[in-house]
């Protein structure tokens, strides 16, 4: 399988909710009635400095569908674990309330995959500080596009000498055993991530070209535990359900395009994004599809505005890229 050369994962902006079908035990659930979650009072756990310290020489394996237990020791530090996956594996990583001592404050960081030189790189693919129980960490969705060995690092700010438990759960993709076909019009739940730095650089260059044209680029992933792909209509519905795109809901005739056709619909100064998006997020031969919505409105003395919302579905890679381009009278 030939893949693009760009790094394909990014730092997690917000955790996904309502994720589908976990294997090896679901991610940690909210506490039962009568329990409370302590308000976070600790500072953020910083990423480990690079090059990585001594923990890189004593990595322990973490299996999808399994968990490992360890101890924080008595000083702030880091511990690393290896997670080996097939391409397009989607996992949740969590330092669980069950099996972790009271008062432990953690951070989670994911790097990789490991290259031919034995390096996991220095770029953080996913990270979280306090999305779990209390001050514990939880990455609800990590879409690992490439097969290989990833580095999962747990850090802690307070060396309490207490146990913690790290769990890796399958939420979709290649790790699902015997996946069923997706029900008709099965919905998708989106989680937002940062786009790749090289894509942001191309976007910034295009946005500096003319003052009357501006574009935006956003990345969303969706957990998918089925053998059949999500539909373009389901992806579009999930995007339009977000408040920032509500103005496009009244388009009576949105257009549907192949990805190759879509390039001609991009303003000239942004067309270099077309191959870069495909390289960053797609697989060779993947049937990438685009649905486009249009809106026009007047801002009075400031003139008319024209906006196009393009929803790009990568059905195998489980990415949804939203490209919005605007133009206005000056």
TAPE-V278335 format. One record per backbone hydrogen bond with DSSP energy under -1.0 kcal/mol. CO is the residue of the C=O (numbers start at 1). NH is the residue of the N-H. E is the energy in kcal/mol with one decimal. If there is no record, write none. Layout:
co=CO nh=NH e=E
co=CO nh=NH e=E
//
This chain:
co=2 nh=284 e=-1.2
co=11 nh=194 e=-1.6
co=23 nh=170 e=-1.5
co=32 nh=35 e=-2.1
co=53 nh=56 e=-1.7
co=54 nh=57 e=-1.8
co=55 nh=58 e=-1.6
co=60 nh=82 e=-2.2
co=63 nh=66 e=-2.1
co=66 nh=168 e=-2.6
co=68 nh=166 e=-2.7
co=70 nh=164 e=-2.6
co=73 nh=161 e=-2.8
co=77 nh=156 e=-2.1
co=79 nh=154 e=-2.9
co=80 nh=60 e=-1.5
co=81 nh=152 e=-3.2
co=82 nh=62 e=-3.1
co=83 nh=150 e=-2.9
co=85 nh=148 e=-2.4
co=88 nh=174 e=-1.6
co=89 nh=144 e=-3.0
co=90 nh=171 e=-2.8
co=90 nh=172 e=-1.4
co=91 nh=142 e=-2.2
co=92 nh=169 e=-2.8
co=93 nh=139 e=-3.4
co=94 nh=167 e=-3.0
co=97 nh=100 e=-1.6
co=101 nh=104 e=-1.5
co=105 nh=157 e=-1.4
co=107 nh=155 e=-2.5
co=108 nh=128 e=-1.9
co=109 nh=153 e=-3.2
co=110 nh=125 e=-3.2
co=111 nh=151 e=-2.3
co=115 nh=118 e=-2.1
co=119 nh=115 e=-2.7
co=126 nh=110 e=-2.3
co=128 nh=108 e=-2.8
co=133 nh=136 e=-2.3
co=135 nh=106 e=-1.8
co=136 nh=132 e=-2.1
co=137 nh=95 e=-2.7
co=139 nh=93 e=-2.3
co=142 nh=91 e=-2.0
co=144 nh=88 e=-1.1
co=144 nh=89 e=-1.3
co=148 nh=85 e=-2.5
co=149 nh=114 e=-2.6
co=150 nh=83 e=-2.5
co=151 nh=111 e=-2.6
co=152 nh=81 e=-2.4
co=153 nh=109 e=-1.9
co=154 nh=79 e=-2.3
co=155 nh=107 e=-2.1
co=158 nh=160 e=-1.7
co=162 nh=72 e=-2.7
co=163 nh=101 e=-3.0
co=164 nh=70 e=-2.6
co=165 nh=96 e=-1.9
co=166 nh=68 e=-2.4
co=167 nh=94 e=-2.2
co=168 nh=65 e=-2.8
co=169 nh=92 e=-2.7
co=170 nh=23 e=-1.4
co=172 nh=90 e=-2.2
co=173 nh=176 e=-1.7
co=180 nh=227 e=-2.3
co=183 nh=186 e=-1.7
co=191 nh=221 e=-2.4
co=192 nh=13 e=-1.4
co=192 nh=14 e=-1.3
co=196 nh=200 e=-2.1
co=197 nh=201 e=-2.1
co=198 nh=202 e=-1.8
co=199 nh=203 e=-2.5
co=200 nh=204 e=-2.7
co=201 nh=205 e=-2.0
co=202 nh=206 e=-2.2
co=203 nh=207 e=-2.5
co=204 nh=208 e=-1.1
co=206 nh=209 e=-1.4
co=212 nh=328 e=-1.8
co=214 nh=326 e=-2.8
co=216 nh=324 e=-2.1
co=218 nh=322 e=-2.6
co=219 nh=193 e=-2.3
co=220 nh=320 e=-3.4
co=221 nh=191 e=-2.3
co=224 nh=173 e=-3.0
co=231 nh=235 e=-2.0
co=232 nh=236 e=-2.6
co=233 nh=237 e=-2.4
co=234 nh=238 e=-1.9
co=235 nh=239 e=-1.9
co=236 nh=240 e=-2.8
co=237 nh=241 e=-1.3
co=239 nh=242 e=-1.6
co=242 nh=245 e=-1.7
co=243 nh=246 e=-1.5
co=245 nh=248 e=-1.8
co=246 nh=249 e=-1.6
co=248 nh=251 e=-1.6
co=255 nh=292 e=-2.9
co=257 nh=290 e=-2.4
co=258 nh=262 e=-1.7
co=262 nh=265 e=-1.6
co=263 nh=266 e=-1.6
co=267 nh=270 e=-2.1
co=268 nh=271 e=-1.3
co=270 nh=273 e=-2.2
co=271 nh=274 e=-1.1
co=273 nh=277 e=-2.9
co=274 nh=278 e=-1.4
co=275 nh=279 e=-2.3
co=276 nh=280 e=-2.1
co=277 nh=281 e=-2.0
co=278 nh=282 e=-2.2
co=283 nh=286 e=-2.1
co=286 nh=288 e=-1.8
co=288 nh=259 e=-1.1
co=289 nh=313 e=-2.8
co=290 nh=257 e=-3.0
co=291 nh=311 e=-3.1
co=292 nh=255 e=-1.8
co=293 nh=309 e=-2.8
co=295 nh=307 e=-2.6
co=297 nh=305 e=-3.3
co=299 nh=302 e=-1.4
co=300 nh=303 e=-2.1
co=303 nh=299 e=-2.8
co=304 nh=329 e=-2.0
co=305 nh=297 e=-2.0
co=306 nh=327 e=-2.1
co=307 nh=295 e=-2.3
co=308 nh=325 e=-2.2
co=309 nh=293 e=-2.6
co=310 nh=323 e=-2.7
co=311 nh=291 e=-2.1
co=312 nh=321 e=-2.4
co=313 nh=289 e=-1.6
co=314 nh=318 e=-1.5
co=314 nh=319 e=-1.1
co=318 nh=222 e=-1.5
co=319 nh=314 e=-2.7
co=320 nh=220 e=-2.3
co=321 nh=312 e=-3.2
co=322 nh=218 e=-2.3
co=323 nh=310 e=-2.4
co=324 nh=216 e=-2.8
co=325 nh=308 e=-2.6
co=326 nh=214 e=-1.6
co=327 nh=306 e=-3.0
//
